[in-house]
Amino acid sequence: MFDTEEVNIGLKNRNKFIIGGSIDQNIFFRVRDFLTYFESRADLSTGKYPDIEIKIDSPGGDYSKYGKNICIMLNEYKGKITGIATANCSSMAFLILQNCDVRVAYENVRMVPHLVSYTNFHERLTSVVYEKLINGDKKLLKGLKYRLKKLQKDDMDLSKFLSKKSNLSEKKVLKLLKKDTTISAKKALKLGFIDEIIPAF
């Protein structure tokens, strides 16, 4: 098994970077360091930043803590970013692709856009917690209602963002996200989520 970090060190000289595996703190730091490196190479006299390429092979990962911050960093970078979805570009990885200036996908890529989900629950899910949920514990239900409102707001924000990035209305984006199903590269191109498909042959 190859070391992604070691490969990325070599790719840096070619203005390329790989996002592989789960989107977590480690990926966040790697992307931050990668973008900071290329920002340091910007020509301040012309304001030109190096164009970069990011290959993505990820099932997704953390949304609220690291994923959104990666998207913010990509938006702040002033050079052209080409994102290439390879084997898997789902969940948070799909959103990272949408924040690239040029969005490319392998023809056999797996993409699964879906509603926002939180990986961390505010309490450890023990049998006691499940019992409280079943019995309608007021304190626990209050916390769940707060989370529900936050999730619904995030879903609306996400629908608005993806609508701007595609040919779909916010309502149709929301319908697609609720399906939580795989879309092919061909369908992604038709819907406006990618700009180009790289064929196998």
HUCOR-V194272 format. One record per residue. N is the residue number from 0. RES is the residue in one small letter. PHI is phi in degrees with one decimal (999 if undefined). PSI is psi in degrees with one decimal (* if undefined). Layout:
N:RES:PHI:PSI  N:RES:PHI:PSI
//
This chain:
0:m:999:130.6  1:f:-83.2:157.5  2:d:-93.1:112.4  3:t:-58.5:-39.6  4:e:-62.5:-41.6  5:e:-65.4:-40.5  6:v:-64.1:-42.0  7:n:-63.6:-32.4  8:i:-61.4:-42.4  9:g:-70.1:-36.6  10:l:-72.9:-23.0  11:k:-54.7:-37.2  12:n:-67.3:-15.4  13:r:-108.1:13.3  14:n:62.3:34.0  15:k:-125.5:156.0  16:f:-152.0:147.6  17:i:-113.7:129.6  18:i:-104.3:107.7  19:g:-126.5:141.8  20:g:85.7:-166.0  21:s:-69.9:140.5  22:i:-76.3:107.6  23:d:-140.8:-167.6  24:q:-59.2:-40.4  25:n:-60.9:-45.6  26:i:-64.4:-40.8  27:f:-56.5:-48.6  28:f:-65.0:-37.7  29:r:-65.0:-44.9  30:v:-64.2:-43.6  31:r:-57.2:-48.3  32:d:-65.7:-39.1  33:f:-61.9:-49.7  34:l:-67.5:-38.3  35:t:-62.4:-39.9  36:y:-59.4:-46.1  37:f:-75.8:-27.3  38:e:-63.9:-35.8  39:s:-69.5:-17.8  40:r:-96.4:5.9  41:a:-67.5:146.6  42:d:-86.3:102.6  43:l:-67.6:-24.3  44:s:-71.9:-31.4  45:t:-107.3:-14.9  46:g:75.4:15.6  47:k:-89.8:130.3  48:y:-105.6:149.0  49:p:-62.3:140.5  50:d:-75.4:140.4  51:i:-130.9:160.1  52:e:-125.8:131.6  53:i:-120.9:119.6  54:k:-93.1:133.3  55:i:-118.4:125.3  56:d:-139.5:88.6  57:s:-150.2:140.9  58:p:-81.4:-3.6  59:g:114.9:-155.5  60:g:157.8:-148.2  61:d:-63.3:131.4  62:y:-94.4:-57.7  63:s:-75.2:-34.2  64:k:-88.3:-49.5  65:y:-114.4:-39.8  66:g:-58.5:-49.6  67:k:-62.3:-36.6  68:n:-68.3:-33.1  69:i:-63.7:-43.2  70:c:-60.8:-40.6  71:i:-62.5:-43.8  72:m:-63.7:-39.4  73:l:-64.1:-40.6  74:n:-66.2:-31.8  75:e:-76.8:-23.5  76:y:-68.4:132.2  77:k:-92.9:-5.1  78:g:-90.8:174.1  79:k:-80.2:131.2  80:i:-113.5:122.0  81:t:-103.5:121.2  82:g:-102.1:132.1  83:i:-120.8:114.1  84:a:-84.4:123.9  85:t:-101.1:-102.0  86:a:-78.3:-44.3  87:n:-138.8:132.6  88:c:-145.8:73.7  89:s:-116.9:163.1  90:s:54.9:-124.6  91:m:-62.6:-32.1  92:a:-63.6:-36.1  93:f:-62.0:-39.5  94:l:-69.7:-35.7  95:i:-63.4:-42.8  96:l:-58.7:-41.0  97:q:-66.1:-19.5  98:n:-89.4:5.0  99:c:-90.5:152.0  100:d:-70.6:-38.3  101:v:-121.6:127.0  102:r:-115.2:115.9  103:v:-120.6:151.4  104:a:-143.1:142.4  105:y:-64.4:147.8  106:e:-64.8:-24.0  107:n:-103.6:18.7  108:v:-65.7:150.5  109:r:-104.4:121.3  110:m:-123.5:128.5  111:v:-132.0:89.8  112:p:-79.1:142.3  113:h:-152.8:174.2  114:l:-62.9:158.9  115:v:-62.8:136.2  116:s:-132.8:144.2  117:y:-99.3:128.8  118:t:-83.7:-22.7  119:n:-107.3:121.4  120:f:-91.0:148.0  121:h:-71.7:-11.1  122:e:-133.7:150.1  123:r:-64.5:129.9  124:l:-80.5:75.2  125:t:-91.4:174.7  126:s:-62.0:-30.8  127:v:-65.0:-42.5  128:v:-65.6:-44.0  129:y:-59.6:-39.9  130:e:-62.8:-41.0  131:k:-63.9:-40.0  132:l:-63.9:-46.2  133:i:-62.0:-39.1  134:n:-85.8:2.4  135:g:71.1:41.9  136:d:-55.6:121.1  137:k:-61.8:-42.1  138:k:-65.0:-44.1  139:l:-66.9:-41.5  140:l:-64.8:-35.5  141:k:-62.6:-42.5  142:g:-64.7:-38.4  143:l:-68.1:-37.3  144:k:-65.4:-38.3  145:y:-62.5:-45.0  146:r:-64.8:-38.0  147:l:-60.7:-45.3  148:k:-61.7:-40.9  149:k:-65.7:-42.6  150:l:-62.7:-42.7  151:q:-63.7:-38.6  152:k:-66.1:-44.0  153:d:-61.0:-39.1  154:d:-63.5:-40.6  155:m:-67.7:-41.6  156:d:-62.6:-41.6  157:l:-65.7:-41.8  158:s:-61.7:-41.4  159:k:-63.2:-44.9  160:f:-63.0:-49.2  161:l:-69.5:-26.0  162:s:-66.1:-39.7  163:k:-68.0:-26.4  164:k:-91.7:-2.0  165:s:-136.6:-169.4  166:n:-98.2:10.2  167:l:-102.7:151.4  168:s:-75.8:165.1  169:e:-59.5:-38.3  170:k:-64.1:-42.5  171:k:-71.8:-33.8  172:v:-63.0:-46.7  173:l:-59.6:-39.7  174:k:-63.4:-42.0  175:l:-64.4:-44.3  176:l:-63.3:-36.2  177:k:-66.8:-27.5  178:k:-67.7:-31.2  179:d:51.1:52.8  180:t:-130.9:161.4  181:t:-71.2:136.8  182:i:-118.5:141.6  183:s:-79.1:167.3  184:a:-62.4:-38.2  185:k:-62.2:-43.5  186:k:-69.0:-39.5  187:a:-60.4:-38.3  188:l:-66.7:-44.0  189:k:-62.3:-38.9  190:l:-79.7:-11.4  191:g:91.9:13.6  192:f:-84.3:-16.1  193:i:-135.1:162.2  194:d:-104.8:-18.0  195:e:-159.5:148.8  196:i:-114.8:134.2  197:i:-96.2:114.6  198:p:-76.9:157.0  199:a:-75.6:-34.4  200:f:-132.9:*
//
